[in-house]
Each structure stands twice: as structure tokens, then as C-alpha cells.
């Protein structure tokens, strides 16, 4: 069974970088992401409309690349969590986590009994189609799965200390856009209420030994949040990265043609 190297790195305080797979989930994407220096590919199922068949293919393509496949599930229900793990995801991003009880349920869905409620399916994608000792597989799977709680609602901020205290929650991921929406300040990332919310997340992460994570919109954003102790970054989204690079190239050519 594959190891989850980024979980070890992140929990040791080392920086971890990757990106979102959203629109262009083609056969070459994992290799392109890995060749760019990334540690992980985070495949979105909440907003993108990605199917489980596509998720399974992308996870399979990560094998042998030393690239960790992870999944943002559509909603925090057992069948979404367990199915993504059964297909081989090594990490789960759970959206809109708002309470300790919800966080505990999410963790329980990622753990086999007696530590949780995950159903047994051995000899398939999750353990690389290998045989072996089932007890050892259970121990490895429970240990390697990275659980990331998206903090992006008023309840998430209100209950952040209780959420962060839940064993098995490894990462507090700032959902910056949704958070400003729920705070009634859409897109206002310098608003005092938003900045105060970040400080509350930071304090909870520091108090309970959790990793801070976010999506990086640009270089300036990366520097700002690095100084706020964030160490796990998803550098943009595939479609936005392509659009940004293409626009920059076309704008440069337009400047030449206007001279």
C-alpha cells in the first residue's frame, strides 16, 4: 500500500504544495502537476461535476509518480467519503465543516472499525489491488488518510476550537471565498471581520497542533498567508492557471503588435 508522504511532511511542519484538478482531468494532468514540482493533486467533486469514474482514473494515474491524490467530496455524507477512499484517495477535504460533531462523523467515515465506520473492501484500488494481512492494511489506511476540514462558514468560525480539538482532523483549510460570503462581506479579504476569522483559525490550529491550509490565488497571496503560518497550499485551479498563462502570453503579443 502506498504511503501518504504529504501527511507526514505537513504534520512535521514542512511545506506542502499542490493544485486543484477541476476542468482538465485528462490522462496527462497528474504527470504535468508532478513535473511542476507539486506534492499533491486535489480533485474537486463539490463544484466541478467530476464523476467517480473520472476520479478513479485520475487517482490511478498518480500511481508511480510520487504524487498524492486527494479529493474534495461534494458533501459530508458517508457514501461520498468512503467511496473516494475506496477508489484510492489518500486525503479527503470535507466542505463547510461547522461543528465538532460533524468533524467527528467525518473522521469516523475515514477509519475502519473499531476506530470508525468505514466499510471493508480489500484487494481493490484503495490498497493497490494487493493481497496481504487485513489487520495491517487497516492500520496503514487509518494512519495514512489525511483529513482536511474546510472552515468557511459562520458556524465553522464560531466552533473552530471544538473542531480543531477533534482527533483525526489533520488540516484546517481556509475557504476564503465562502467565508466572506457567509460573513456578509463577499470578496472583501481585507475586511476586519474576515481578518479576525483568520486569526481565530490560526489560534485554534496553534493550540491543537493542526496544519493551516488554503488555496493560493497569486504570489502576493502566497507570501501573505505564509507569514500567517499557512504551510499547505493548493496553487490555483487548472482552468484558472491555463487562462492566466494564456492571457499573459496573448497580452504580451498584443503589446508588441500595438507598437
C-alpha positions as CSV (number, residue, x, y, z in Angstrom):
1,X,0.0,0.0,0.0
2,X,1.2,3.5,-0.8
3,X,2.4,5.8,1.9
4,X,1.0,9.3,2.3
5,X,4.2,11.3,2.3
6,X,2.5,14.7,2.5
7,X,0.7,13.8,5.7
8,X,4.0,13.1,7.3
9,X,5.5,16.3,5.9
10,X,2.6,18.5,6.8
11,X,2.3,17.2,10.4
12,X,6.0,17.8,10.8
13,X,5.6,21.4,9.9
14,X,7.1,21.1,6.4
15,X,5.6,23.0,3.5
16,X,3.4,21.1,1.1
17,X,2.3,22.3,-2.3
18,X,-0.1,21.1,-4.9
19,X,-3.1,22.2,-7.1
20,X,-6.7,21.6,-7.8
21,X,-7.9,19.3,-10.7
22,X,-11.2,20.8,-11.8
23,X,-11.8,21.1,-15.6
24,X,-9.0,19.4,-17.4
25,X,-8.9,15.9,-15.9
26,X,-7.0,14.4,-18.8
27,X,-4.6,11.5,-18.8
28,X,-1.5,13.8,-18.7
29,X,-2.7,16.0,-15.8
30,X,-1.0,14.1,-12.9
31,X,2.3,14.0,-14.8
32,X,2.1,17.7,-15.6
33,X,1.3,18.5,-12.0
34,X,4.2,16.4,-10.7
35,X,6.6,17.8,-13.3
36,X,5.7,21.2,-12.0
37,X,7.1,20.3,-8.5
38,X,3.8,19.6,-6.8
39,X,3.3,17.2,-3.9
40,X,-0.4,16.5,-4.4
41,X,-3.3,16.7,-6.9
42,X,-6.6,17.7,-5.2
43,X,-9.6,16.6,-7.4
44,X,-12.7,18.7,-6.8
45,X,-16.1,17.0,-6.7
46,X,-18.0,19.7,-4.9
47,X,-18.3,22.2,-7.7
48,X,-16.9,20.6,-10.9
49,X,-19.3,17.8,-11.7
50,X,-16.5,15.3,-11.7
51,X,-17.7,11.7,-11.7
52,X,-16.4,8.9,-9.6
53,X,-15.2,7.1,-12.8
54,X,-13.0,10.2,-13.6
55,X,-11.8,10.4,-10.0
56,X,-10.8,6.8,-10.1
57,X,-8.9,7.3,-13.4
58,X,-7.0,10.3,-12.0
59,X,-6.1,8.5,-8.8
60,X,-4.8,5.6,-10.9
61,X,-2.7,7.9,-13.0
62,X,-1.0,9.3,-9.8
63,X,0.4,5.8,-9.1
64,X,4.2,5.6,-9.6
65,X,4.5,9.4,-9.7
66,X,5.1,10.1,-6.0
67,X,2.0,12.4,-6.3
68,X,-0.6,12.1,-3.6
69,X,-4.2,12.1,-4.9
70,X,-6.8,13.7,-2.7
71,X,-10.5,14.6,-3.2
72,X,-12.8,17.4,-2.2
73,X,-16.1,15.5,-1.7
74,X,-19.5,17.0,-2.7
75,X,-20.9,16.9,0.8
76,X,-20.1,15.3,4.2
77,X,-22.0,12.0,3.9
78,X,-20.6,8.6,4.5
79,X,-21.0,7.3,0.9
80,X,-19.1,10.2,-0.6
81,X,-16.2,9.8,1.9
82,X,-15.9,6.1,1.8
83,X,-16.2,5.8,-1.9
84,X,-13.5,8.3,-2.6
85,X,-11.2,6.4,-0.2
86,X,-12.1,3.1,-1.8
87,X,-11.1,4.5,-5.1
88,X,-7.6,5.3,-3.7
89,X,-7.7,8.9,-2.5
90,X,-5.2,9.4,0.3
91,X,-6.8,12.5,1.6
92,X,-10.3,13.9,2.0
93,X,-11.4,17.6,2.0
94,X,-14.7,18.0,3.8
95,X,-16.6,21.2,2.9
96,X,-18.4,23.6,5.2
97,X,-17.5,21.8,8.5
98,X,-19.5,23.7,11.2
99,X,-19.3,21.7,14.4
100,X,-17.2,19.2,16.4
101,X,-19.9,16.6,16.0
102,X,-19.8,16.9,12.2
103,X,-16.0,16.7,12.3
104,X,-16.1,13.6,14.4
105,X,-18.5,12.0,12.0
106,X,-16.3,12.8,9.0
107,X,-13.3,11.3,10.8
108,X,-15.3,8.1,11.7
109,X,-16.1,7.6,8.0
110,X,-12.4,7.5,7.2
111,X,-11.5,4.9,9.8
112,X,-12.1,1.2,9.9
113,X,-13.7,-0.4,13.0
114,X,-13.3,-0.2,15.9
115,X,-12.0,3.3,15.3
116,X,-14.7,4.3,12.8
117,X,-17.4,3.1,10.5
118,X,-15.6,2.6,7.1
119,X,-16.8,-0.5,5.3
120,X,-14.4,-3.2,4.2
121,X,-13.2,-3.5,0.6
122,X,-9.8,-5.1,0.4
123,X,-7.8,-6.1,-2.7
124,X,-9.1,-3.3,-4.8
125,X,-8.0,0.3,-5.7
126,X,-7.6,1.5,-2.1
127,X,-4.8,-1.0,-1.4
128,X,-3.4,-1.1,-4.9
129,X,-5.1,-4.5,-5.6
130,X,-2.7,-6.3,-3.3
131,X,-3.2,-9.2,-1.0
132,X,-1.8,-9.3,2.5
133,X,-2.7,-9.1,6.1
134,X,-6.0,-7.3,6.6
135,X,-5.2,-6.0,10.1
136,X,-2.0,-4.4,8.7
137,X,-4.0,-2.8,5.8
138,X,-6.5,-1.4,8.3
139,X,-3.7,0.1,10.4
140,X,-2.0,1.6,7.4
141,X,-5.2,3.0,5.9
142,X,-6.3,4.6,9.2
143,X,-2.9,6.2,9.7
144,X,-2.2,7.5,6.2
145,X,-5.6,9.2,5.4
146,X,-5.3,13.0,5.6
147,X,-8.5,14.6,6.8
148,X,-9.0,18.3,5.9
149,X,-11.8,20.4,7.3
150,X,-12.9,23.3,5.2
151,X,-13.6,26.2,7.5
152,X,-15.8,28.5,5.5
153,X,-19.0,29.4,7.4
154,X,-20.0,31.4,10.5
155,X,-20.6,28.2,12.4
156,X,-17.1,26.9,11.4
157,X,-15.6,30.1,12.9
158,X,-17.9,30.0,16.0
159,X,-16.9,26.4,16.8
160,X,-13.3,26.4,15.5
161,X,-11.7,25.5,18.8
162,X,-14.0,22.5,19.2
163,X,-13.5,21.4,15.6
164,X,-9.7,21.7,15.9
165,X,-9.7,19.6,19.0
166,X,-11.2,16.6,17.2
167,X,-8.7,13.8,16.9
168,X,-8.2,12.8,13.3
169,X,-8.8,16.2,11.9
170,X,-5.3,17.0,10.5
171,X,-5.8,20.2,8.5
172,X,-7.9,23.4,8.9
173,X,-8.4,24.6,5.4
174,X,-9.5,28.2,5.0
175,X,-12.4,28.5,2.5
176,X,-11.8,32.2,1.8
177,X,-14.5,33.0,-0.7
178,X,-17.3,31.1,1.0
179,X,-16.2,32.5,4.4
180,X,-16.5,36.1,3.2
181,X,-19.9,35.3,1.7
182,X,-21.2,33.8,4.9
183,X,-19.8,36.8,6.8
184,X,-21.8,39.1,4.6
185,X,-18.7,40.7,3.0
186,X,-18.3,38.8,-0.4
187,X,-14.8,39.0,-1.7
188,X,-13.6,41.5,0.9
189,X,-10.4,39.9,2.0
190,X,-9.1,42.9,3.9
191,X,-12.3,43.4,5.9
192,X,-11.7,43.3,9.7
193,X,-14.3,40.5,10.2
194,X,-12.5,38.3,7.7
195,X,-9.1,39.0,9.2
196,X,-10.4,38.3,12.7
197,X,-11.8,35.0,11.5
198,X,-8.4,34.0,10.1
199,X,-6.8,34.8,13.5
200,X,-9.3,32.6,15.2
201,X,-8.4,29.8,12.8
202,X,-4.7,30.4,13.4
203,X,-5.1,30.3,17.2
204,X,-7.1,27.1,17.1
205,X,-4.6,25.4,14.8
206,X,-1.7,26.5,17.1
207,X,-3.5,25.4,20.2
208,X,-4.4,21.9,18.9
209,X,-1.4,21.2,16.6
210,X,-3.3,21.4,13.3
211,X,-1.9,22.3,9.8
212,X,-3.2,25.5,8.2
213,X,-4.0,25.3,4.5
214,X,-5.5,27.5,1.8
215,X,-5.7,28.0,-2.0
216,X,-3.1,30.4,-3.3
217,X,-4.6,32.9,-5.7
218,X,-1.3,34.6,-6.6
219,X,2.2,35.2,-5.4
220,X,1.2,38.1,-3.2
221,X,-1.5,35.9,-1.6
222,X,1.1,33.1,-1.0
223,X,3.5,35.5,0.8
224,X,0.8,36.9,3.0
225,X,-0.6,33.6,4.1
226,X,2.9,32.1,4.5
227,X,3.5,34.8,7.1
228,X,0.2,33.8,8.8
229,X,1.7,30.3,9.3
230,X,-0.1,28.5,6.5
231,X,2.0,25.7,5.2
232,X,-0.2,23.6,2.9
233,X,-1.1,25.4,-0.3
234,X,-3.1,24.5,-3.4
235,X,-1.7,26.7,-6.1
236,X,-4.8,27.7,-8.1
237,X,-7.1,25.7,-10.2
238,X,-6.2,24.0,-13.5
239,X,-8.6,26.2,-15.6
240,X,-7.5,29.4,-14.0
241,X,-3.8,28.6,-14.3
242,X,-4.3,27.9,-18.0
243,X,-6.3,31.1,-18.5
244,X,-3.8,33.2,-16.6
245,X,-0.8,31.9,-18.6
246,X,-2.7,32.2,-21.9
247,X,-3.9,35.7,-21.2
248,X,-0.4,36.8,-20.2
249,X,1.1,35.5,-23.5
250,X,-1.6,37.0,-25.6
251,X,-1.4,40.3,-23.9
252,X,2.4,40.4,-24.5
253,X,1.8,39.7,-28.2
254,X,-0.9,42.5,-28.3
255,X,1.6,44.9,-26.8
256,X,4.1,44.1,-29.5
257,X,1.5,44.4,-32.2
258,X,0.5,47.8,-31.0
259,X,4.0,49.2,-31.2
